[in-house]
Amino acid sequence: MITFNAENSSRRVLIIHNPLAGQRHGERFRRVLAELFALGCTLTVRRTRRRGDAEALARAASFEAFDVVAVAGGDGTINEVINGLADFRLSLAIIPLGTANVLAHEIGLSGRPEAVARTIAGAEAVPVKIGLANGRRFAQMAGVGFDARVVAGVDPGIKRLLGRLALGKLAYVIETLVQLVKSPFPRYRLLLDGRAVEAASAVVANGRYYGGRFSCAPEARIDGDVFQVCLFSRGGRWDALRYAWGLLSGRLRHFRDVAVVAAREITVEGPVGEPVQADGDVLGALPLSVTALPVRLRLLVP
């Protein structure tokens, strides 16, 4: 643990830092610390060593000791911290260091150290909706089907290695190609506020961005009241490639076999053992139940 104190400090900031996520962003992280110190914040930096550390550190954070918990890492580290914060009395801030930084894009947070530091030091907290999937919280999305199998299949070691070369997303591209060959493409049964539908893949979107700045549900809002469920009706290698192209090109909303449905309560059933992903990490397996957490997260936005 490293603690920096400044005269006339304003906000007391606990920074939970994932050094693996930030290996290629080391200079950005150091500059954010320097800017926060110059702005008069009191900083406590705690580094994670393994999966689960960020959640434990967030759970131990005291409202009496800190005003803000800032996550220096990627979406997976943010997800852990959200699950660790007990009652959301502490505000959450982001120092984007990860592969996709989806939540940072969602709130329009620049990666520039000055902008990040100003947000942490002086921005007002906005209450945002947090999803609850099988008892675990998520900020951006939960998914079943092809994308969940890609997430489940990515080798963490390869992802870390490519991340050091600023090629972290390549790990997902490689696994996508693998899944195109081996995926069984089953179908899923969903209940959306009691309405029964079927799909080959589904993404429950809490925010509009997915995998970076791509979008499968443009109307989704983290400060809204409902989820937007993106339903991909067809399975198979060709359709998976076509959907991926639609997502990357921004034309997915024009596909007749893709529907987006608003819902507050979602359940998904399918083959036993099929993976579920949330915020880009494996959450567990089917069946899946999604609803909104009754308490809203206090998120610092620029």
Protein Blocks (a to p, Z undefined) as FASTA:
>chain_A
ZZdddehiabdcdddddfklmmmmmmmmmmmmmmmmmnopacdddddfbehklmmmmmmp
cfklpmbdcddddfklmmmmmmmpmnlmaccddddfbfnommmmmnopafbfklmmmmmm
mpccdddddddeehiacfkbccehjklmmmmmpcfklmmmmmmnopmmmmmmmmmmmmmm
mpgoiaddddeehiacddfbdcddfbfbehijacfblmbcfkbmbdcddddfbgcjklmm
mmmmmmmnopmmmpmkbccdddfbdcddddehiacdeehiafbdcdddddddfbacdddd
ZZ
